[in-house]
């Protein structure tokens, strides 16, 4: 239970930071920010693994805060480009 709450808190922080650093308004609520942060963390951990030779047994590895925020910004960009 503690890991779920921790994931929600970190996801929210990452989502808010990504929305802050992304140019222009990004309107979304609490749940959207949490989901954005979690997706950004997954993307921020998955993309570097594509280019490095590191092949671990885990399907996804959580990135650091900077990688998570950059991943979340990439998610915002892709969602806006596709819609």
DOKOL-793993 format. One record per atom (N, C-alpha, C): x, y, z; residue in one letter; chain. Coordinates in steps of 0.05 Angstrom, whole numbers. Layout:
<nodes>
<node c1="X" c2="Y" c3="Z" aa="A" ch="A"/>
...
</nodes>
This chain:
<nodes>
<node c1="16" c2="-24" c3="0" aa="X" ch="A"/>
<node c1="0" c2="0" c3="0" aa="X" ch="A"/>
<node c1="17" c2="25" c3="0" aa="X" ch="A"/>
<node c1="40" c2="24" c3="14" aa="X" ch="A"/>
<node c1="58" c2="47" c3="15" aa="X" ch="A"/>
<node c1="70" c2="53" c3="-12" aa="X" ch="A"/>
<node c1="76" c2="33" c3="-28" aa="X" ch="A"/>
<node c1="87" c2="38" c3="-54" aa="X" ch="A"/>
<node c1="67" c2="51" c3="-73" aa="X" ch="A"/>
<node c1="42" c2="44" c3="-70" aa="X" ch="A"/>
<node c1="21" c2="57" c3="-87" aa="X" ch="A"/>
<node c1="19" c2="86" c3="-80" aa="X" ch="A"/>
<node c1="18" c2="93" c3="-55" aa="X" ch="A"/>
<node c1="16" c2="121" c3="-46" aa="X" ch="A"/>
<node c1="41" c2="136" c3="-54" aa="X" ch="A"/>
<node c1="64" c2="124" c3="-51" aa="X" ch="A"/>
<node c1="89" c2="136" c3="-60" aa="X" ch="A"/>
<node c1="90" c2="141" c3="-90" aa="X" ch="A"/>
<node c1="79" c2="122" c3="-106" aa="X" ch="A"/>
<node c1="78" c2="126" c3="-135" aa="X" ch="A"/>
<node c1="60" c2="149" c3="-142" aa="X" ch="A"/>
<node c1="37" c2="151" c3="-129" aa="X" ch="A"/>
<node c1="18" c2="172" c3="-134" aa="X" ch="A"/>
<node c1="31" c2="199" c3="-127" aa="X" ch="A"/>
<node c1="44" c2="201" c3="-105" aa="X" ch="A"/>
<node c1="57" c2="226" c3="-97" aa="X" ch="A"/>
<node c1="79" c2="235" c3="-116" aa="X" ch="A"/>
<node c1="97" c2="216" c3="-123" aa="X" ch="A"/>
<node c1="118" c2="222" c3="-142" aa="X" ch="A"/>
<node c1="107" c2="228" c3="-169" aa="X" ch="A"/>
<node c1="86" c2="213" c3="-178" aa="X" ch="A"/>
<node c1="73" c2="219" c3="-204" aa="X" ch="A"/>
<node c1="61" c2="247" c3="-204" aa="X" ch="A"/>
<node c1="49" c2="255" c3="-183" aa="X" ch="A"/>
<node c1="38" c2="282" c3="-182" aa="X" ch="A"/>
<node c1="59" c2="303" c3="-183" aa="X" ch="A"/>
<node c1="81" c2="300" c3="-169" aa="X" ch="A"/>
<node c1="103" c2="319" c3="-169" aa="X" ch="A"/>
<node c1="115" c2="321" c3="-197" aa="X" ch="A"/>
<node c1="120" c2="298" c3="-210" aa="X" ch="A"/>
<node c1="131" c2="298" c3="-237" aa="X" ch="A"/>
<node c1="112" c2="310" c3="-256" aa="X" ch="A"/>
<node c1="86" c2="304" c3="-254" aa="X" ch="A"/>
<node c1="66" c2="315" c3="-272" aa="X" ch="A"/>
<node c1="64" c2="345" c3="-270" aa="X" ch="A"/>
<node c1="65" c2="355" c3="-245" aa="X" ch="A"/>
<node c1="63" c2="384" c3="-241" aa="X" ch="A"/>
<node c1="88" c2="398" c3="-252" aa="X" ch="A"/>
<node c1="112" c2="386" c3="-247" aa="X" ch="A"/>
<node c1="137" c2="398" c3="-258" aa="X" ch="A"/>
<node c1="137" c2="398" c3="-289" aa="X" ch="A"/>
<node c1="127" c2="376" c3="-301" aa="X" ch="A"/>
<node c1="126" c2="375" c3="-330" aa="X" ch="A"/>
<node c1="107" c2="396" c3="-341" aa="X" ch="A"/>
<node c1="84" c2="399" c3="-328" aa="X" ch="A"/>
<node c1="65" c2="420" c3="-337" aa="X" ch="A"/>
<node c1="77" c2="448" c3="-334" aa="X" ch="A"/>
<node c1="93" c2="452" c3="-313" aa="X" ch="A"/>
<node c1="106" c2="478" c3="-308" aa="X" ch="A"/>
<node c1="126" c2="484" c3="-330" aa="X" ch="A"/>
<node c1="143" c2="464" c3="-337" aa="X" ch="A"/>
<node c1="164" c2="469" c3="-356" aa="X" ch="A"/>
<node c1="155" c2="468" c3="-385" aa="X" ch="A"/>
<node c1="132" c2="456" c3="-391" aa="X" ch="A"/>
<node c1="122" c2="455" c3="-418" aa="X" ch="A"/>
<node c1="112" c2="482" c3="-426" aa="X" ch="A"/>
<node c1="120" c2="492" c3="-450" aa="X" ch="A"/>
<node c1="111" c2="519" c3="-458" aa="X" ch="A"/>
<node c1="81" c2="519" c3="-465" aa="X" ch="A"/>
<node c1="67" c2="538" c3="-455" aa="X" ch="A"/>
<node c1="38" c2="540" c3="-460" aa="X" ch="A"/>
<node c1="22" c2="526" c3="-438" aa="X" ch="A"/>
<node c1="-4" c2="531" c3="-438" aa="X" ch="A"/>
<node c1="-21" c2="519" c3="-418" aa="X" ch="A"/>
<node c1="-25" c2="489" c3="-423" aa="X" ch="A"/>
<node c1="-26" c2="474" c3="-401" aa="X" ch="A"/>
<node c1="-32" c2="446" c3="-402" aa="X" ch="A"/>
<node c1="-53" c2="441" c3="-381" aa="X" ch="A"/>
<node c1="-79" c2="444" c3="-389" aa="X" ch="A"/>
<node c1="-100" c2="442" c3="-369" aa="X" ch="A"/>
<node c1="-107" c2="412" c3="-363" aa="X" ch="A"/>
<node c1="-104" c2="405" c3="-338" aa="X" ch="A"/>
<node c1="-112" c2="379" c3="-328" aa="X" ch="A"/>
<node c1="-113" c2="380" c3="-298" aa="X" ch="A"/>
<node c1="-128" c2="361" c3="-287" aa="X" ch="A"/>
<node c1="-132" c2="360" c3="-258" aa="X" ch="A"/>
<node c1="-112" c2="343" c3="-244" aa="X" ch="A"/>
<node c1="-119" c2="335" c3="-219" aa="X" ch="A"/>
<node c1="-101" c2="319" c3="-203" aa="X" ch="A"/>
<node c1="-96" c2="292" c3="-215" aa="X" ch="A"/>
<node c1="-117" c2="278" c3="-223" aa="X" ch="A"/>
<node c1="-114" c2="251" c3="-234" aa="X" ch="A"/>
<node c1="-97" c2="253" c3="-260" aa="X" ch="A"/>
<node c1="-102" c2="272" c3="-277" aa="X" ch="A"/>
<node c1="-87" c2="275" c3="-302" aa="X" ch="A"/>
<node c1="-57" c2="280" c3="-296" aa="X" ch="A"/>
<node c1="-52" c2="296" c3="-276" aa="X" ch="A"/>
<node c1="-24" c2="302" c3="-268" aa="X" ch="A"/>
<node c1="-10" c2="277" c3="-258" aa="X" ch="A"/>
<node c1="-24" c2="261" c3="-242" aa="X" ch="A"/>
<node c1="-13" c2="236" c3="-232" aa="X" ch="A"/>
<node c1="-7" c2="217" c3="-255" aa="X" ch="A"/>
<node c1="-26" c2="213" c3="-273" aa="X" ch="A"/>
<node c1="-23" c2="195" c3="-295" aa="X" ch="A"/>
<node c1="0" c2="205" c3="-314" aa="X" ch="A"/>
<node c1="1" c2="231" c3="-318" aa="X" ch="A"/>
<node c1="23" c2="242" c3="-334" aa="X" ch="A"/>
<node c1="50" c2="236" c3="-322" aa="X" ch="A"/>
<node c1="52" c2="240" c3="-296" aa="X" ch="A"/>
<node c1="77" c2="235" c3="-282" aa="X" ch="A"/>
<node c1="85" c2="206" c3="-283" aa="X" ch="A"/>
<node c1="66" c2="188" c3="-280" aa="X" ch="A"/>
<node c1="72" c2="159" c3="-281" aa="X" ch="A"/>
<node c1="81" c2="151" c3="-309" aa="X" ch="A"/>
<node c1="66" c2="160" c3="-329" aa="X" ch="A"/>
<node c1="73" c2="155" c3="-357" aa="X" ch="A"/>
<node c1="101" c2="167" c3="-364" aa="X" ch="A"/>
<node c1="105" c2="191" c3="-354" aa="X" ch="A"/>
<node c1="131" c2="204" c3="-359" aa="X" ch="A"/>
<node c1="154" c2="188" c3="-346" aa="X" ch="A"/>
<node c1="150" c2="177" c3="-323" aa="X" ch="A"/>
<node c1="170" c2="161" c3="-310" aa="X" ch="A"/>
<node c1="176" c2="135" c3="-326" aa="X" ch="A"/>
<node c1="155" c2="123" c3="-336" aa="X" ch="A"/>
<node c1="159" c2="99" c3="-353" aa="X" ch="A"/>
<node c1="173" c2="106" c3="-379" aa="X" ch="A"/>
<node c1="165" c2="127" c3="-392" aa="X" ch="A"/>
<node c1="178" c2="136" c3="-417" aa="X" ch="A"/>
<node c1="207" c2="144" c3="-411" aa="X" ch="A"/>
<node c1="211" c2="159" c3="-390" aa="X" ch="A"/>
<node c1="237" c2="168" c3="-383" aa="X" ch="A"/>
<node c1="256" c2="146" c3="-375" aa="X" ch="A"/>
<node c1="246" c2="123" c3="-367" aa="X" ch="A"/>
<node c1="263" c2="100" c3="-362" aa="X" ch="A"/>
<node c1="266" c2="81" c3="-385" aa="X" ch="A"/>
<node c1="246" c2="81" c3="-403" aa="X" ch="A"/>
<node c1="246" c2="63" c3="-426" aa="X" ch="A"/>
<node c1="263" c2="73" c3="-449" aa="X" ch="A"/>
<node c1="261" c2="98" c3="-456" aa="X" ch="A"/>
<node c1="275" c2="110" c3="-479" aa="X" ch="A"/>
<node c1="305" c2="107" c3="-476" aa="X" ch="A"/>
<node c1="318" c2="114" c3="-453" aa="X" ch="A"/>
<node c1="347" c2="110" c3="-452" aa="X" ch="A"/>
<node c1="355" c2="81" c3="-454" aa="X" ch="A"/>
<node c1="338" c2="62" c3="-445" aa="X" ch="A"/>
<node c1="345" c2="34" c3="-448" aa="X" ch="A"/>
<node c1="345" c2="25" c3="-477" aa="X" ch="A"/>
<node c1="330" c2="39" c3="-494" aa="X" ch="A"/>
<node c1="330" c2="32" c3="-523" aa="X" ch="A"/>
<node c1="358" c2="37" c3="-535" aa="X" ch="A"/>
<node c1="371" c2="58" c3="-526" aa="X" ch="A"/>
<node c1="396" c2="66" c3="-538" aa="X" ch="A"/>
<node c1="420" c2="55" c3="-524" aa="X" ch="A"/>
<node c1="417" c2="45" c3="-500" aa="X" ch="A"/>
<node c1="440" c2="33" c3="-486" aa="X" ch="A"/>
<node c1="439" c2="3" c3="-489" aa="X" ch="A"/>
<node c1="460" c2="-10" c3="-482" aa="X" ch="A"/>
<node c1="461" c2="-39" c3="-484" aa="X" ch="A"/>
<node c1="450" c2="-53" c3="-460" aa="X" ch="A"/>
<node c1="439" c2="-38" c3="-441" aa="X" ch="A"/>
<node c1="430" c2="-49" c3="-416" aa="X" ch="A"/>
<node c1="403" c2="-64" c3="-421" aa="X" ch="A"/>
<node c1="404" c2="-90" c3="-418" aa="X" ch="A"/>
<node c1="380" c2="-106" c3="-422" aa="X" ch="A"/>
<node c1="375" c2="-121" c3="-396" aa="X" ch="A"/>
<node c1="360" c2="-109" c3="-378" aa="X" ch="A"/>
<node c1="354" c2="-122" c3="-353" aa="X" ch="A"/>
<node c1="329" c2="-139" c3="-356" aa="X" ch="A"/>
<node c1="322" c2="-154" c3="-335" aa="X" ch="A"/>
<node c1="299" c2="-172" c3="-336" aa="X" ch="A"/>
<node c1="273" c2="-157" c3="-331" aa="X" ch="A"/>
<node c1="274" c2="-133" c3="-319" aa="X" ch="A"/>
<node c1="250" c2="-117" c3="-313" aa="X" ch="A"/>
<node c1="240" c2="-104" c3="-339" aa="X" ch="A"/>
<node c1="214" c2="-105" c3="-344" aa="X" ch="A"/>
<node c1="203" c2="-93" c3="-368" aa="X" ch="A"/>
<node c1="207" c2="-62" c3="-369" aa="X" ch="A"/>
<node c1="204" c2="-49" c3="-347" aa="X" ch="A"/>
<node c1="208" c2="-20" c3="-345" aa="X" ch="A"/>
<node c1="224" c2="-15" c3="-320" aa="X" ch="A"/>
<node c1="240" c2="6" c3="-321" aa="X" ch="A"/>
<node c1="255" c2="15" c3="-298" aa="X" ch="A"/>
<node c1="248" c2="44" c3="-294" aa="X" ch="A"/>
<node c1="241" c2="51" c3="-269" aa="X" ch="A"/>
<node c1="235" c2="80" c3="-264" aa="X" ch="A"/>
<node c1="260" c2="97" c3="-267" aa="X" ch="A"/>
<node c1="256" c2="120" c3="-279" aa="X" ch="A"/>
<node c1="278" c2="138" c3="-284" aa="X" ch="A"/>
<node c1="281" c2="156" c3="-259" aa="X" ch="A"/>
<node c1="302" c2="172" c3="-259" aa="X" ch="A"/>
<node c1="305" c2="193" c3="-239" aa="X" ch="A"/>
<node c1="285" c2="215" c3="-244" aa="X" ch="A"/>
<node c1="285" c2="234" c3="-226" aa="X" ch="A"/>
<node c1="265" c2="256" c3="-229" aa="X" ch="A"/>
<node c1="269" c2="271" c3="-255" aa="X" ch="A"/>
<node c1="294" c2="277" c3="-263" aa="X" ch="A"/>
<node c1="298" c2="292" c3="-287" aa="X" ch="A"/>
<node c1="289" c2="276" c3="-311" aa="X" ch="A"/>
<node c1="296" c2="251" c3="-312" aa="X" ch="A"/>
<node c1="287" c2="234" c3="-335" aa="X" ch="A"/>
<node c1="256" c2="231" c3="-335" aa="X" ch="A"/>
<node c1="244" c2="230" c3="-312" aa="X" ch="A"/>
<node c1="215" c2="228" c3="-310" aa="X" ch="A"/>
<node c1="202" c2="253" c3="-320" aa="X" ch="A"/>
<node c1="212" c2="276" c3="-312" aa="X" ch="A"/>
<node c1="200" c2="302" c3="-322" aa="X" ch="A"/>
<node c1="204" c2="304" c3="-352" aa="X" ch="A"/>
<node c1="228" c2="297" c3="-362" aa="X" ch="A"/>
<node c1="232" c2="298" c3="-391" aa="X" ch="A"/>
<node c1="214" c2="279" c3="-406" aa="X" ch="A"/>
<node c1="210" c2="255" c3="-394" aa="X" ch="A"/>
<node c1="191" c2="236" c3="-406" aa="X" ch="A"/>
<node c1="163" c2="247" c3="-406" aa="X" ch="A"/>
<node c1="155" c2="260" c3="-385" aa="X" ch="A"/>
<node c1="128" c2="271" c3="-383" aa="X" ch="A"/>
<node c1="124" c2="294" c3="-403" aa="X" ch="A"/>
<node c1="145" c2="310" c3="-407" aa="X" ch="A"/>
<node c1="143" c2="331" c3="-427" aa="X" ch="A"/>
<node c1="140" c2="319" c3="-455" aa="X" ch="A"/>
<node c1="155" c2="297" c3="-460" aa="X" ch="A"/>
<node c1="152" c2="283" c3="-485" aa="X" ch="A"/>
<node c1="124" c2="272" c3="-489" aa="X" ch="A"/>
<node c1="112" c2="262" c3="-468" aa="X" ch="A"/>
<node c1="85" c2="252" c3="-469" aa="X" ch="A"/>
<node c1="65" c2="275" c3="-476" aa="X" ch="A"/>
<node c1="68" c2="298" c3="-463" aa="X" ch="A"/>
<node c1="51" c2="321" c3="-469" aa="X" ch="A"/>
<node c1="54" c2="328" c3="-498" aa="X" ch="A"/>
<node c1="79" c2="329" c3="-508" aa="X" ch="A"/>
<node c1="84" c2="337" c3="-536" aa="X" ch="A"/>
<node c1="70" c2="317" c3="-555" aa="X" ch="A"/>
<node c1="74" c2="291" c3="-550" aa="X" ch="A"/>
<node c1="62" c2="271" c3="-567" aa="X" ch="A"/>
<node c1="31" c2="272" c3="-567" aa="X" ch="A"/>
<node c1="20" c2="276" c3="-544" aa="X" ch="A"/>
<node c1="-10" c2="277" c3="-542" aa="X" ch="A"/>
<node c1="-20" c2="301" c3="-557" aa="X" ch="A"/>
<node c1="-7" c2="323" c3="-554" aa="X" ch="A"/>
<node c1="-16" c2="348" c3="-568" aa="X" ch="A"/>
<node c1="-11" c2="345" c3="-598" aa="X" ch="A"/>
<node c1="10" c2="332" c3="-607" aa="X" ch="A"/>
<node c1="16" c2="329" c3="-635" aa="X" ch="A"/>
<node c1="-4" c2="310" c3="-648" aa="X" ch="A"/>
<node c1="-14" c2="290" c3="-634" aa="X" ch="A"/>
<node c1="-32" c2="270" c3="-645" aa="X" ch="A"/>
<node c1="-61" c2="279" c3="-644" aa="X" ch="A"/>
<node c1="-67" c2="299" c3="-627" aa="X" ch="A"/>
<node c1="-95" c2="308" c3="-625" aa="X" ch="A"/>
<node c1="-100" c2="334" c3="-640" aa="X" ch="A"/>
</nodes>
